[in-house]
């Protein structure tokens, strides 16, 4: 439809004032290691959280390209908030794709207007990056309700989210499964933050993404109804696979980090009048070229034009996260002693760049998922 792309982008614009406050917030949370509730409240009110919600449910109707563009713009000034937003978009998209009519009508408008902030709680200690050995469980009661028990780790948005997409084991997994991510007998549930059986814990003291409210979520006799189940019982791996196929990629976060580091280097060199030297200009061109190569594969992932969109999404995270970390290291060498101080923004960017590679699916798991597509 002519004009639709520009209309969607217009509805997902981030105001310069909010971008400034996000930038300032990143500096504060890097020091405190705590989420900035005030700036998150502004994000809720900005309309940006509507990006991945279909128009018919009050959203902007953005596709993966739009999601990636918004996430990159947020990550340019505040990678921690970009990660929170990415998880919100991912849950919104899963509800739009797999949710019941009741879930769509009830949750999607609230996710769009910011009254609900969503998070994913999939990881747990001992489960492995592929989530094959979950110890968290859901047991169905005689009245049809479910009781969830267990503990989730590295949940981004813990304590600040209003609703969590929780992955649990609802039946014993089969001995053999073709799934590389997840296992048979796993099911997703949407659990409200005000459920007394869900307890967030922000005791994790992370090196990077320090304002992302990444922590633990405990499930203690957490009772939910069958209406809170997302998608078919025992078929969570299908939903997980669809996340990759969507084209939305954490590589967009890496792109924001890489561009921020490049801007930092440019400002440093300009301030010292070093751009007049050909070797300096050529070195910066080399950095810019690597950033553009990563941007191209992130764009291709979002456009979903490849024969295997899921594979491109995996490659986009691997390449963009690697480029972001390398760019930060190269800029550190450029800055020399100017970057070798605790207060340097570059140190935060480098820690954030490293963090993306550890976020699900981790880069090691991405490599396994890519390798699994090769002929045996």
C-alpha positions as CSV (number, residue, x, y, z in Angstrom):
1,X,0.0,0.0,0.0
2,X,1.6,3.3,-1.1
3,X,2.7,5.4,1.9
4,X,2.2,2.7,4.4
5,X,5.9,2.4,5.3
6,X,6.3,6.1,5.9
7,X,3.1,6.1,8.0
8,X,4.4,3.4,10.2
9,X,7.8,5.1,10.6
10,X,5.9,8.3,11.5
11,X,4.0,6.5,14.2
12,X,7.2,5.1,15.7
13,X,9.2,8.3,15.8
14,X,11.2,8.9,19.0
15,X,11.3,12.5,20.0
16,X,14.7,14.3,20.3
17,X,13.8,15.2,23.9
18,X,13.3,11.5,24.8
19,X,16.5,10.5,23.1
20,X,18.4,13.1,25.2
21,X,16.9,11.8,28.4
22,X,17.6,8.2,27.3
23,X,21.3,9.2,26.8
24,X,21.5,10.9,30.2
25,X,19.8,7.9,31.8
26,X,22.4,5.5,30.3
27,X,25.1,7.4,32.1
28,X,23.3,7.2,35.4
29,X,22.3,3.6,35.2
30,X,25.8,2.6,34.2
31,X,26.9,3.9,37.6
32,X,24.0,2.6,39.7
33,X,23.2,-0.7,37.9
34,X,19.6,0.0,38.5
35,X,16.8,0.6,36.0
36,X,15.6,4.2,35.5
37,X,11.9,4.1,36.3
38,X,11.3,7.7,35.3
39,X,12.7,7.3,31.8
40,X,10.9,4.0,31.4
41,X,7.7,5.8,32.3
42,X,8.5,8.3,29.5
43,X,9.1,5.5,27.1
44,X,5.7,4.0,27.9
45,X,4.0,7.4,27.2
46,X,6.0,8.0,24.0
47,X,4.0,5.7,21.7
48,X,7.2,3.8,20.7
49,X,6.0,0.6,22.5
50,X,3.2,0.3,19.9
51,X,5.7,-0.5,17.2
52,X,5.1,-4.3,16.8
53,X,1.4,-4.3,17.6
54,X,-1.0,-4.6,14.6
55,X,-3.0,-1.5,13.7
56,X,-6.3,-3.2,14.4
57,X,-5.3,-3.5,18.1
58,X,-4.2,0.1,18.4
59,X,-0.6,-0.4,17.4
60,X,1.7,1.1,14.7
61,X,1.7,-2.1,12.6
62,X,5.5,-2.1,12.2
63,X,7.2,-5.1,10.6
64,X,10.6,-6.5,11.5
65,X,12.4,-3.7,9.5
66,X,10.6,-1.1,11.6
67,X,11.3,-2.9,14.8
68,X,15.0,-3.2,14.0
69,X,15.2,0.5,13.0
70,X,13.5,1.6,16.3
71,X,15.7,-0.7,18.4
72,X,18.9,0.6,16.7
73,X,17.9,4.2,17.3
74,X,17.2,3.5,21.0
75,X,20.5,1.5,21.3
76,X,22.5,4.5,19.8
77,X,21.8,6.4,23.0
78,X,20.8,3.7,25.6
79,X,21.4,0.0,24.8
80,X,19.8,-1.1,28.1
81,X,16.5,0.5,27.2
82,X,16.8,-0.8,23.7
83,X,17.0,-4.4,25.1
84,X,13.9,-3.8,27.2
85,X,12.0,-2.5,24.2
86,X,13.2,-5.4,22.0
87,X,11.8,-7.9,24.5
88,X,8.5,-6.0,24.6
89,X,8.3,-6.0,20.8
90,X,9.1,-9.7,20.7
91,X,6.3,-10.6,23.2
92,X,3.9,-8.3,21.4
93,X,4.6,-10.0,18.1
94,X,4.2,-13.5,19.7
95,X,0.8,-12.6,21.1
96,X,-0.3,-11.1,17.8
97,X,0.7,-14.4,16.0
98,X,-0.2,-17.0,18.6
99,X,-2.6,-15.4,21.0
100,X,-6.2,-16.3,21.5
101,X,-8.8,-13.7,20.5
102,X,-9.3,-12.8,24.2
103,X,-5.5,-12.3,24.6
104,X,-5.3,-10.2,21.5
105,X,-8.2,-7.9,22.5
106,X,-7.2,-7.6,26.1
107,X,-3.4,-7.4,25.9
108,X,-2.4,-5.9,22.6
109,X,-4.0,-2.5,23.1
110,X,-2.4,-2.2,26.5
111,X,1.0,-3.3,25.1
112,X,0.5,-0.6,22.4
113,X,-0.4,2.3,24.7
114,X,2.4,1.5,27.2
115,X,0.1,0.6,30.1
116,X,1.7,-2.9,29.9
117,X,5.4,-3.5,29.5
118,X,6.3,-7.1,28.5
119,X,9.3,-9.3,29.2
120,X,10.5,-12.8,28.4
121,X,11.5,-15.3,31.1
122,X,12.9,-18.3,29.2
123,X,16.4,-18.9,30.6
124,X,17.3,-20.7,33.8
125,X,20.4,-22.0,35.5
126,X,21.3,-25.5,34.2
127,X,19.0,-25.5,31.2
128,X,21.8,-24.6,28.8
129,X,21.6,-22.0,26.1
130,X,19.3,-24.2,24.0
131,X,16.7,-24.4,26.8
132,X,16.6,-28.2,26.5
133,X,16.7,-29.1,30.2
134,X,14.1,-26.9,31.9
135,X,13.6,-27.5,35.6
136,X,10.7,-25.0,35.9
137,X,7.4,-26.8,35.5
138,X,3.7,-26.3,35.1
139,X,1.2,-28.8,36.5
140,X,-2.5,-28.8,35.6
141,X,-4.9,-28.9,38.5
142,X,-8.3,-30.7,38.4
143,X,-10.0,-27.3,38.0
144,X,-8.1,-26.7,34.8
145,X,-5.7,-24.1,36.3
146,X,-1.9,-24.5,36.1
147,X,0.6,-24.2,38.9
148,X,4.0,-22.9,37.9
149,X,7.2,-23.6,39.9
150,X,10.8,-22.9,39.2
151,X,13.3,-20.1,38.7
152,X,14.3,-18.1,35.7
153,X,17.6,-16.3,35.2
154,X,18.8,-13.4,33.0
155,X,15.3,-12.1,32.5
156,X,15.5,-8.6,31.0
157,X,12.9,-6.3,32.4
158,X,12.6,-8.2,35.7
159,X,10.7,-6.0,38.2
160,X,9.8,-3.3,35.6
161,X,7.6,-5.5,33.3
162,X,3.9,-5.9,33.9
163,X,3.6,-9.2,32.1
164,X,6.1,-12.0,31.4
165,X,6.2,-14.7,28.7
166,X,7.3,-17.7,30.7
167,X,8.7,-20.9,29.3
168,X,8.0,-24.1,31.4
169,X,7.9,-27.8,31.1
170,X,4.4,-29.2,31.0
171,X,5.2,-32.8,30.3
172,X,8.2,-35.0,30.2
173,X,10.3,-34.4,27.1
174,X,10.7,-37.1,24.5
175,X,14.0,-38.9,24.4
176,X,14.6,-37.8,20.8
177,X,13.7,-34.4,19.3
178,X,14.6,-32.6,16.1
179,X,14.5,-29.3,17.9
180,X,17.8,-27.5,18.5
181,X,16.2,-24.8,20.6
182,X,13.7,-25.9,23.2
183,X,12.3,-29.3,23.7
184,X,9.1,-31.3,23.4
185,X,6.6,-30.9,26.2
186,X,7.4,-27.2,26.7
187,X,4.7,-24.5,26.9
188,X,4.4,-20.7,27.2
189,X,2.3,-18.9,29.7
190,X,1.6,-15.2,30.1
191,X,2.0,-14.3,33.7
192,X,1.0,-11.0,35.2
193,X,3.6,-9.2,37.4
194,X,0.9,-8.8,40.1
195,X,0.6,-12.6,40.4
196,X,1.7,-13.3,44.0
197,X,3.5,-16.4,42.8
198,X,5.9,-14.5,40.6
199,X,8.8,-12.8,42.4
200,X,11.5,-10.8,40.6
201,X,15.0,-10.4,42.0
202,X,17.5,-7.8,40.7
203,X,20.5,-9.1,42.7
204,X,22.5,-9.7,39.5
205,X,25.3,-7.2,39.2
206,X,26.0,-7.1,35.5
207,X,29.0,-5.7,33.7
208,X,27.1,-4.5,30.7
209,X,23.4,-3.5,30.0
210,X,23.3,-2.3,33.6
211,X,20.1,-0.4,33.3
212,X,18.2,-3.3,31.6
213,X,16.7,-4.7,34.9
214,X,18.1,-8.1,34.0
215,X,17.7,-10.5,36.9
216,X,15.9,-13.5,38.3
217,X,12.2,-14.4,38.3
218,X,11.0,-17.0,40.8
219,X,7.8,-19.0,40.3
220,X,6.4,-20.1,43.7
221,X,3.2,-22.0,43.4
222,X,2.3,-19.5,40.7
223,X,-1.3,-20.2,39.7
224,X,-2.5,-19.2,36.2
225,X,-5.5,-20.2,34.1
226,X,-5.5,-22.1,30.9
227,X,-6.5,-18.8,29.2
228,X,-3.1,-17.5,30.1
229,X,-1.4,-20.2,28.0
230,X,0.1,-18.8,24.8
231,X,-0.1,-21.2,21.9
232,X,-0.7,-25.0,21.9
233,X,0.2,-27.0,24.9
234,X,3.7,-28.6,24.6
235,X,4.6,-26.9,21.4
236,X,6.7,-24.0,22.5
237,X,9.6,-24.8,20.2
238,X,7.4,-23.9,17.2
239,X,6.8,-20.5,18.7
240,X,10.5,-20.1,19.5
241,X,11.4,-21.0,15.9
242,X,9.0,-18.3,14.7
243,X,11.0,-15.7,16.6
244,X,13.9,-16.2,14.3
245,X,11.7,-16.3,11.2
246,X,10.3,-12.9,12.1
247,X,13.5,-11.0,11.1
248,X,13.6,-9.0,14.3
249,X,17.2,-9.2,15.5
250,X,19.3,-8.3,18.5
251,X,21.8,-7.3,15.8
252,X,19.9,-4.0,15.7
253,X,21.1,-3.4,19.3
254,X,24.6,-4.1,18.2
255,X,24.3,-1.6,15.3
256,X,23.3,1.2,17.7
257,X,26.3,0.4,19.9
258,X,28.7,0.3,17.0
259,X,27.4,3.6,15.6
260,X,27.7,5.2,19.1
261,X,31.3,4.1,19.4
262,X,32.1,5.4,15.9
263,X,30.5,8.8,16.8
264,X,32.6,8.9,20.0
265,X,35.8,8.3,18.0
266,X,34.8,11.0,15.4
267,X,34.2,13.5,18.2
268,X,37.5,12.7,19.8
269,X,39.5,13.0,16.6
270,X,37.7,16.3,15.5
271,X,38.4,17.8,18.9
272,X,42.1,17.2,18.5
273,X,42.2,18.3,14.9
274,X,43.4,14.9,13.7
275,X,41.0,14.4,10.7
276,X,43.5,16.2,8.5
277,X,45.8,13.2,8.6
278,X,45.1,10.7,5.7
279,X,45.9,7.7,7.9
280,X,43.3,8.8,10.4
281,X,40.6,9.3,7.8
282,X,41.4,6.0,6.2
283,X,41.2,4.2,9.5
284,X,37.8,5.8,10.2
285,X,36.6,4.7,6.7
286,X,37.6,1.2,7.5
287,X,35.4,1.3,10.7
288,X,32.5,2.9,8.7
289,X,32.7,0.2,6.1
290,X,32.5,-2.6,8.7
291,X,29.5,-0.9,10.3
292,X,27.7,-0.6,6.9
293,X,28.4,-4.3,6.2
294,X,26.7,-5.2,9.5
295,X,23.9,-2.8,8.8
296,X,23.2,-4.5,5.4
297,X,22.7,-7.9,6.9
298,X,20.4,-6.5,9.7
299,X,18.4,-4.8,7.0
300,X,18.2,-8.0,5.0
301,X,17.0,-9.9,8.1
302,X,14.3,-7.4,8.7
303,X,13.2,-7.4,5.0
304,X,12.9,-11.2,5.1
305,X,13.9,-11.4,1.4
306,X,16.3,-14.3,1.8
307,X,15.3,-17.9,1.0
308,X,15.7,-18.8,4.7
309,X,14.8,-15.7,6.7
310,X,15.6,-17.4,10.0
311,X,19.1,-18.2,8.9
312,X,19.7,-14.6,7.9
313,X,18.4,-13.4,11.3
314,X,21.0,-15.7,13.0
315,X,23.8,-14.5,10.8
316,X,22.7,-10.9,11.5
317,X,23.2,-11.3,15.2
318,X,26.5,-13.1,14.9
319,X,27.9,-10.6,12.5
320,X,26.6,-7.4,14.0
321,X,27.5,-8.3,17.6
322,X,31.0,-9.2,16.5
323,X,31.4,-6.0,14.5
324,X,30.1,-3.9,17.4
325,X,32.6,-5.4,19.8
326,X,35.5,-5.0,17.3
327,X,34.6,-1.4,16.6
328,X,34.6,-0.6,20.3
329,X,38.0,-2.2,20.7
330,X,39.4,-0.3,17.8
331,X,38.0,3.0,19.1
332,X,39.6,2.2,22.5
333,X,42.9,2.0,20.7
334,X,42.3,5.3,19.0
335,X,41.4,7.1,22.2
336,X,44.3,5.7,24.1
337,X,44.5,7.0,27.6
338,X,41.4,9.2,27.1
339,X,39.4,6.0,27.0
340,X,41.2,4.2,29.8
341,X,39.3,5.8,32.6
342,X,36.3,4.5,34.5
343,X,34.1,7.4,33.5
344,X,34.7,6.9,29.8
345,X,31.5,6.2,27.9
346,X,33.5,3.8,25.7
347,X,33.9,1.3,28.5
348,X,30.1,1.1,28.9
349,X,29.6,0.7,25.2
350,X,32.2,-2.1,25.1
351,X,30.5,-3.9,28.0
352,X,27.1,-3.5,26.3
353,X,28.5,-4.8,23.0
354,X,29.9,-8.0,24.7
355,X,26.5,-8.5,26.5
356,X,24.6,-8.8,23.2
357,X,26.6,-11.9,22.3
358,X,25.5,-13.5,25.6
359,X,21.8,-12.8,25.1
360,X,19.4,-15.5,23.8
361,X,20.0,-17.1,21.5
362,X,23.6,-16.7,22.6
363,X,26.2,-16.4,19.8
364,X,27.4,-20.0,20.5
365,X,23.8,-21.2,20.1
366,X,23.4,-19.2,17.0
367,X,26.4,-21.0,15.5
368,X,24.9,-24.4,16.4
369,X,21.5,-23.4,14.9
370,X,23.3,-22.3,11.7
371,X,25.4,-25.5,11.6
372,X,22.3,-27.6,12.0
373,X,21.0,-26.4,8.6
374,X,24.0,-27.9,6.8
375,X,23.9,-31.2,5.0
376,X,24.7,-34.1,7.3
